[in-house]
Amino acid sequence: MVKFYIISQTITVMCAVNAAGTYLPPMMIFKRKRMSELLLKGTPHGTIGGVSENGWIESELFVKWLEHFVHHIQPSEYRCQMYGGTQLPP
């Protein structure tokens, strides 16, 4: 039997929950240089992962989270204009 022990100083978790208790699969951000799918073992189905130098969310990871959010909520009409004129793809 092989056991994996992963030690990280900082993990950031992005969550979205509504008043009815429905939630989206979270995004977990680890303080690492490379992502390993083993980091997501045992997490809720659909959880996505990312890495950053300090374990905090960065602009690229935030866009990844927004795309994950839009994918799961499936809005009837999609328009998203971010501050600074950046537009997310449909």
Stockholm file with secondary structure:
# STOCKHOLM 1.0

chainA/1-90         MVKFYIISQTITVMCAVNAAGTYLPPMMIFKRKRMSELLLKGTPHGTIGGVSENGWIESELFVKWLEHFVHHIQPSEYRCQMYGGTQLPP
#=GR chainA/1-90 SS CCCCCCCCSCEEEECCBCTTSCBCCCEEEEESSSCCGGGGTTSCTTCEEEEESSSSCCHHHHHHHHHHHHHHHCCSSCCCBCTTSCBCCC
#=GC SS_cons        CCCCCCCCSCEEEECCBCTTSCBCCCEEEEESSSCCGGGGTTSCTTCEEEEESSSSCCHHHHHHHHHHHHHHHCCSSCCCBCTTSCBCCC
//
